[in-house]
Amino acid sequence: MIWPFRRRQRAASTPELDPALLRQASAGLPWLRGLDPTYQQRLRILAAKFLQDKTITPLAGLTLNPVQRLRLALLCCMPLLEFGAEGLHGWHELVVYPGAFRARRSHMDAYGVLHEGEQELIGEAWMHGPLVLSWADVCADIAAPTDGYCVAVHEMAHKLDALDGVMDGTPPLPRAWQRQWAADFQRAYDALCDAVDAGRDTAIDPYAAEAPEEFFAVCSEYHFSDPSTLRAAMPQVAEHLERFYGKPLLTR
């Protein structure tokens, strides 16, 4: 069983971050302002490991200075404060575009017809490949941290989901918790899908109804950026995410 991973970390093998650089990077992230010293230390170790293990590749003319790179590492590691460094396993690169990017996609419909086309994306997490982010959208999330969006958290949720070999909205958990998680998430997901299909307004972004894995990722965004809305709309889901990620870092 994979949970929890934090006990496996070895602080002695983790490089130290420059304190001045860390202060600059942290100061720009509203989620970190109320973080207690224990979690500050955990996040520092995780971010240092992220920078040690991951290649950060800016594309399309984008340049990222050391503060911006560390800020990306801190954002990507926020969802790992309880889960630990094992959440970084299985991939090696963070690709960053200046803004939204286009990706070619294909899918088979219910009638067996293959459809191909391009989609405009702001983030992507490959099952066995890189994590991809739009820098403009990362900055927009930082500027409006309580609006219900955080693309870095969304894509990291997909990476956590994929650790057990399948993206299905349920990350690796102890067996009893995993069964309860799956039941509670399925119930909330089905209710959201019914509301979306009926054309009713929903408190949670209707994109969460796309698939169970998107439901988990979108709800993860709300945990970090608008937890009160999530708790009011889906209290059982919110409870699971508080156990999985820790208490929300921001309140609206």
PyMOL commands that set and color helices and strands:
alter all, ss='L'
color gray80, all
select helices_A, chain A and resi 6-8+11-13+19-27+30-32+37-53+66-80+85-88+135-143+151-164+175-197+206-210+212-225+227-233+235-245
alter helices_A, ss='H'
color red, helices_A
select strands_A, chain A and resi 55-58+93-97+101-108+114-121+123-125+131-134
alter strands_A, ss='S'
color yellow, strands_A
deselect
rebuild
show_as cartoon
